[in-house]
Amino acid sequence: MRNTSIVIPTLVRIKPGALDRIGVYAQRGKFQTAVLLFSKELDRSFIDRVNWSLAAHGVMVLEQVLVEASSFEHAQEVFQSLPQNVQVIIGIGGGKALDVGKYVAFLTRLPYISVPTALSNDGFCSPQASLDFKGKRRSFPAAMPYGVVIDTEVCLNAPRILWLAGIGDSVAKITSVYDWKLAFKIKGTQVDDFAALLSDATVFQLMAKPDHDLEGMRLLGTALMLNGIAMEICGSSRPASGSEHLISHALDLVSSKPHLHGLQVGVATYMLSQLQGRGTDRIAALFDATGFWDIIREDPFSRKDWVEAIKIAPTVKLEFYTILSEKDRLEDLVKIMDTDPKLKGLFKA
């Protein structure tokens, strides 16, 4: 039986203006010193706002680290150069800074505050860090955040495509939970009912208000955060990652120009939901309402890459039983890709 001791965020703030109150939150946590990690592409004004807030509340920033690559080697360098008296690590920006930050926090056993400036996936609050290692993308154990601070106004002003990617990653929970239960039925893979319920419920909450506004950002941020917590609860990526993620991982391997993770996952989720017979109409309605299809038609996928990715997806994680493990499912999926009217214009030759 798995140890049921879990770590979940103590501090959660998902609201407009949260970026300017990080100093307040750090002070309440009794942190006096911090190291700030930020993404290369991050708007400098966000870093200035965080620095101002921390200084205004007596929290000294000992070091500011520009994260240029989300690699295992770079994370090790950051870990080895940390000041000895640092009390909290704060990661701000996109995936690179957040993944490196939570892995460094895992190595140091220090509290970690995750501050995403866009909501493109659930990685800002998950027990894994996605890092490059010897030329390949790998998942490493990572610290669950002590705090999650999402400024919904900042996220609303991020490029719209990142919001759509977050929606794509969120709806994947429909197919991933199905795959998890299928793996239990066929292989006896243990299912944590609460983690499955939590992950499943977040999707339908988001579908109730799929709007690109402050409330929509709050719902998406909450959904993605709870997906990460579901993974921590069961000690597995199963409640948030199934056959749709295997296809996305395979696309990253075969494509010369992979698209955003959430866009790949979202389209794969829609296709796989048809094989599973669950949620297809709801997913289609959500993608219609948000303009998800349209953003992909502006930069279509390669049909050749998708066919190849579908073929190799079951081999990405051999121990991962999903609907793609069943006979003839790969051929069925390619047929859906070529004939479904919702997918028209999403793939180029």
Secondary structure, 3 states (H helix, E strand, C coil): CCCCCCCCCCEEEEECCHHHHHHHHHHHCCCCEEEEEEECCCCHHHHHHHHHHHHHCCCEEEEEEEECCCEHHHHHHHHHHCCCCCCEEEEEECHHHHHHHHHHHHHHCCCEEEEECCCCCCHHHCCEEEEEECCEEEEEECCCCCEEEEEHHHHHCCCHHHHHHHHHHHHHHHHHHHHHHHHHHHHCCCCCHHHHHHHHHHHHHHHCCCCCCHHHHHHHHHHHHHHHHHHHHHCCCCCCCCHHHHHHHHHHHHCCCCCCHHHHHHHHHHHHHHHHCCCHHHHHHHHHHHCHHHHHHCCCEEHHHHHHHHHHHHHHCCCCCCHHHCCCHHHHHHHHHHHCHHHCCCEEC
